[in-house]
Amino acid sequence: MKRLLVAVCVCALAAGELAAATVSGKIGFLTKRGQHPVVKETVVWLEPVGNTHTSRRPAASFEMTTRGKTLIPHVLVVPAGSTVVFPNEDPISHNLFSMSSGNDFDLGLYRSGVGKSHTFTTPGIVNVYCNVHPNMSAVIHVMSTPYYAFIAPDSTFALTDVQPGRYDAVVWNEVGGTALLGPVEVSPSGVSDLSITLDSRGLRATGHMNKFGKPYAPPTSSDY
């Protein structure tokens, strides 16, 4: 019995060591005049490659609040299967929607209060808009990988408890777009020198249509 207990403890320790790798590095930004990426809204994550298998973070409930005709937070990251509630703290009505593939939704027009909700099941980037106010927008990242985080104000990041294996390291910023580095081999000792650059110099800001795929009508006093 003692030998069995020792074997179990050794196996548990080894499994814990395998899951304790840290992947860290720094994100660089290349921009042109007029582009101002918000560093704290930059997301970095690891996508498993080949035979690398990971678990998912448990689905949970999150909030994205409308306040002063602004969606807060502007960028939200959630595990796949999570539900996002959209409270409205404004004295006017809003109609949040998205046309993003696999995660399209339309909450309809709703007034101030606890708001409405939607469950996001498909991994990917969700662009959220208001059908009443064209200047309102936000982004929801729906993740199937458990390894993701916002970068720090100094543009560094650290993803902890990473299972050793092969991954693509992906970084995204609304101004900078998406950049990928990979495949990256993560050993039990981790990786500490990843460097990824977001080059937004060739990107152009574009507008969006309303939920009917048409240009927004000129605002009326009742809209505001």
Order of alpha helices (4+ residues) and beta strands (2+ residues): alpha-beta-beta-beta-beta-beta-beta-beta-beta-beta-beta-beta-beta-beta-beta-beta-beta-beta
